[in-house]
Amino acid sequence: MSLHNETQSSPKKRRLDPFSSPNPKPIKRQHLSTQQSHRHNTRPGTNELKTRIRDIKRLLNKKTDDLPADIRVAKERELAECQRDLDKAELKKLRSKMIQKYHFVRFLERKRASKELKRLEAQRQKLENDNNLDAYTREKGLKSLNKRIKTTEIDLNYTLYSPLTQKYISLYPTERRKQQQQQQPPEPEESNVIYTESGEKPPLWYAVKQSMVDGTLELLRDGKLGVGLSGEKQTHPKDGADTMSLLVRSKQKQPELKPKWNGGDDVRRRKSSGKSGHAGWESRNGREAKEDDSESDGGFFE
């Protein structure tokens, strides 16, 4: 009887074991998989990349020939990858900074452009349904309204798809002038905005207009087209920090000229600031100083 009871009770224990105690293996595998995916998604920070790039450059710049060729090639590839990751990290950081800096002004101007667009569309619909006007007057009014609607649509897309990595130029600078006339301090967010002087459209407005035709608005917003603040494609992606100079040059419409130095005045200022500085410049530019000695009293620039 005892043997028979043991044989009957053993299957029950086997059936109850899976339900009474959880199986730790699937939980462990799932935990490891999440850890591996988390490690895969995490990337080194900017400081780590800069440190690694500096270390690799120091290693490659050594004059010793002890480094094998295959290791040198591997280090050069690693250096290129680290530099590429650093550029991406800096671009992402710049994007976040610009979004936070101009989000309030973008919101206000987007709201204003959307309201203006709805008003113009309502006027067009009213004009189309007006039977008291003759055909010529209606056609002329519709033509003018369609032109204004097209411009307002570009204004709205400018507030939405202007490159997030570039400085934002306001579409409505008259509000700024009204605030200055009323002697009211501007909003903190609006103090970061660049305003055009004569109220003309900013250069990126025309880039948005072209992107509407090409269907590349999202690429323009994400900065993948390489368009800078001047509205033209940049040769290097990292030239975004100097786009203000491009805008100033495009407004002036003048060729870039090399600066000319007034030899006499500058050298006299350098002499008054100290003899050591003048001696250093004179040692590096001895030939020019000898040529212009009679004219500018030691000047070395034309």
SULSULRA-V141460 format. One record per pair of residues at least 12 apart in sequence whose ideal C-beta (glycine too) atoms are under 10 Angstrom apart, sorted by the first residue. I is the first residue (numbers start at 1). J is the second residue. If there is no record, write none. Layout:
BEGIN
i: {I:I}
j: {J:J}
END
This chain:
BEGIN
i: {43:43:43:44:44:44:44:45:45:46:46:46:46:46:46:48:48:48:48:49:49:49:49:49:49:49:49:49:49:50:50:50:51:52:52:52:52:52:52:52:53:53:53:53:53:53:53:54:55:55:55:56:56:56:56:56:56:56:57:57:57:59:59:59:59:60:60:60:60:87:87:90:91:91:91:91:91:92:94:94:94:94:94:94:94:95:95:95:95:95:96:96:97:97:98:98:98:98:98:98:98:98:98:99:99:100:101:101:101:101:101:102:102:102:102:102:102:102:102:102:102:102:102:102:103:103:103:104:104:104:104:104:104:105:105:105:105:105:105:105:105:105:105:105:106:106:106:106:106:106:106:106:106:107:107:108:108:108:108:108:108:108:109:109:109:109:109:109:109:109:109:109:109:109:110:110:110:110:110:110:110:111:111:112:112:112:112:112:112:112:113:113:113:113:113:113:113:113:113:113:113:113:114:114:114:114:114:115:115:116:116:116:116:116:116:117:117:117:117:117:117:117:118:119:119:119:120:120:120:120:120:120:120:120:121:121:121:123:123:123:123:123:124:124:124:124:124:124:124:125:126:127:127:127:127:127:128:128:128:150:150:151:151:151:153:153:153:154:154:154:154:154:154:154:154:155:155:155:155:155:156:156:157:157:157:157:157:157:157:157:158:158:158:158:158:158:158:158:158:158:159:159:160:160:160:160:161:161:161:161:161:161:161:161:161:161:161:161:162:162:162:162:162:162:162:162:162:162:163:163:163:163:163:163:163:163:163:163:163:163:163:163:163:163:164:164:164:164:165:165:165:165:165:165:165:165:165:166:166:166:166:166:166:166:166:166:167:167:167:167:167:167:167:167:167:167:167:168:168:168:168:168:168:169:169:169:169:169:169:169:169:169:169:169:170:170:170:170:170:170:170:171:171:171:171:171:171:172:172:173:173:173:173:173:173:173:173:173:174:174:175:175:176:176:176:176:177:177:194:194:194:196:196:197:198:200:201:202:202:202:202:203:203:203:203:203:203:203:203:203:203:203:204:204:204:204:204:204:204:204:205:206:207:207:207:207:207:207:207:207:207:208:208:208:208:209:210:210:210:211:211:223:223:224:226:226:227:228:228:228:228:228:228:229:229:229:229:229:229:229:229:230:230:230:230:230:230:230:230:230:231:231:231:231:232:232:234:259:260:260:261:261:261:261:262:262:262:262:263:263:263:263:263:263:263:263:263:263:263:264:264:264:264:264:264:264:265:265:266:266:266:266:266:267:267:267:267:267:267:267:267:267:267:268:268:268:268:270:270:270:271:271:278:281:281:282:282:284:285:285:285:285:286:287:288:288:288:289}
j: {85:88:89:82:85:86:89:86:89:85:86:89:90:92:93:82:85:86:89:81:82:83:84:85:86:87:88:89:90:82:86:89:82:78:79:81:82:83:85:86:78:79:80:82:83:85:86:82:75:79:82:75:76:78:79:80:82:83:75:79:83:71:72:75:79:72:75:76:79:237:238:238:165:223:237:238:240:165:164:165:166:223:238:240:241:163:164:165:222:223:164:165:164:165:163:164:165:166:167:168:192:223:240:164:165:189:167:168:189:192:193:159:162:164:166:167:168:169:170:189:190:192:193:194:164:168:189:187:188:189:190:192:193:159:168:170:171:172:187:189:190:191:192:193:158:159:160:162:164:168:170:189:193:159:189:159:170:172:175:187:189:190:155:156:158:159:160:162:168:170:171:172:175:193:155:156:157:158:159:160:171:156:159:152:155:156:159:171:172:175:151:152:153:154:155:156:157:158:159:160:171:172:152:155:156:159:160:152:156:148:149:151:152:155:156:148:149:151:152:153:155:156:152:148:149:152:145:146:148:149:150:151:152:153:145:149:152:141:142:145:148:149:141:142:144:145:146:148:149:145:145:139:141:142:144:145:141:142:145:209:212:201:205:209:208:209:212:171:201:205:206:208:209:211:212:171:172:201:205:208:171:208:205:208:209:211:212:217:220:221:171:201:202:204:205:206:207:208:209:212:171:208:208:217:218:221:204:207:208:211:212:216:217:218:219:220:221:222:202:204:205:207:208:217:220:221:227:229:204:207:208:219:220:221:222:223:224:225:226:227:228:229:240:243:220:221:222:223:221:222:223:228:229:237:240:241:243:204:223:227:228:229:230:240:243:244:192:193:194:202:204:229:240:241:243:244:247:192:193:194:202:204:229:193:194:195:196:201:202:203:204:205:229:247:190:193:194:195:196:199:202:195:196:199:201:202:205:195:199:193:194:195:196:197:198:199:200:202:195:199:190:195:190:193:195:196:195:199:229:244:247:247:251:251:251:251:231:229:230:231:247:227:228:229:230:231:232:243:246:247:250:251:220:227:228:229:230:231:243:247:231:231:220:225:227:228:229:230:231:232:233:220:221:227:231:231:225:227:231:225:227:237:240:237:239:240:243:240:242:243:244:246:247:242:243:244:245:246:247:248:250:243:244:245:246:247:248:249:250:251:243:246:247:250:246:250:246:301:301:302:299:300:301:302:296:299:301:302:288:289:292:295:296:297:298:299:300:301:302:292:295:296:297:298:299:301:296:299:281:296:299:300:301:281:282:289:292:296:297:298:299:300:301:296:297:298:299:282:298:299:297:298:298:298:300:298:300:300:298:299:300:301:300:300:300:301:302:301}
END
